[in-house]
Amino acid sequence: MEYRRAKDQESDEVSQKDIESFDRRPLSNTAATSSLSTAGLKSKNSWKLKSIVTLALTLLTSSQAILIVWSKRAGKYEYSVTTANFSVEALKCLLSLVALYRTWNSQGVTEDNRLTTSFDEVSVYPIPAMLYMVKNLLQYYIFAYVDAPAYQILKNLNIISTGVLYRIILKKKLSEIQWAAFILLCAGCTTAQLNPSSDHVLQTPIQGWAMAIVMALLSGFAGVYTEAIIKKRPSRNINVQNFWLYIFGMLFNLVAICVQDFDAVMNKGFFHGYSFITVLMILNHALSGIAVSMVMKYADNIVKVYSTSVAMLLTAIVSVFLFGFHLSLAFFLGSTVVSVSVYLHSVGKPQQQK
């Protein structure tokens, strides 16, 4: 009897283990399936977001130069470029505040996202704000010497200035591939400007090249300086940092308005000469800054490379229909070389030693 009772008890334990094992298997499989589905959904959403950001940055970048040229009437700007620049900074400041307000609603006000700050933190923003103001004003005047496609090509010179300033200021090393990319970039920009049908070797006059180089230096120095500020306090909310940068940008542009266009603004009004294209241009400039921030957050550097390369081609194609631009073989070869150099600069970053 004792033997039979022990046997029955052992049989019951085995049956119970089988049931538990059977019950656990479907749960384990279900959990794995659910985990795979969640991972697949996140990957799909990430790919979709990257695609949207890439498309947005490409369209904004390619249309930037076109809108500036298109906003001119009879070769002149009927509106004040200083007020347009001020409007861009004001709109970017407003967009930063809206993003900051959403952060406050979701996370609350913390030490890293509050607007109130110390004098030492704020005092570093006037320098990049002033540099960006001069660079942004120059981009209006450079179109007296270059067309939209040429501007899109020459704008890539800021890669060289940024790389060299990175080496000098932030002590970051550049790889041999990146230095080779700089040489290719110079060659590509020069090739794209060759003018075989004229006595002048280059399509762009020396004034245009000088302004492009000055803009590249200003953009490079401002970019490196701003990155140094941001990395000094990495936990600080980016929208707070952008807000103070744009506030000083508004102040400097206000000074530019008083110095350059005070009489015109007082007599004709702040928005005198504005058209629908002018408003689109201001909106484009503001959203471009936001798009670059989104690329840095949601995508990667290679997205900027593709956007830059595609933007050069799109600008040239649209300019053919809008402004009668002649798409020469030299321009096509030059833009191809520039695209390759931008790609090499992106993938040629020195590998960190572990």
Salt bridges, closest charged atoms under 4 A:
GLU2 OE2 - ARG5 NH1 3.45
GLU89 OE2 - LYS92 NZ 3.40
GLU111 OE1 - ARG114 NE 3.68
ASP112 OD1 - ARG233 NH2 3.31
GLU121 OE1 - ARG233 NH1 3.26
GLU121 OE2 - ARG236 NE 2.89
GLU227 OE2 - LYS172 NZ 3.52
GLU227 OE2 - LYS231 NZ 2.69
ASP300 OD2 - LYS50 NZ 3.95
